[in-house]
Amino acid sequence: MDAILTIVIKTENDAFAGNPSHECARILRQLADKMEESGLFQVGLYRQLLDINGNVVGLMEIEDAN
């Protein structure tokens, strides 16, 4: 399957103050764990990404590369 995986994280809120790399890594680690556990990687898959405070700060989307 030819697909495009897009991950967008906006780092403009309080969860990223001080050490944004820590919060970005936490979000990506959580996403990676969920992807590995579910085994899902299919075109059309979309997931909102949440910061440590439960706020939506980004998205993950899988699109058809063609």
Secondary structure, DSSP 4 states (H G I P E B T S, - for coil): --EEEEEEE---SGGGSS-HHHHHHHHHHHHHHHHHHH----TT-EEEEE-TTS-EEEEEEEEE--
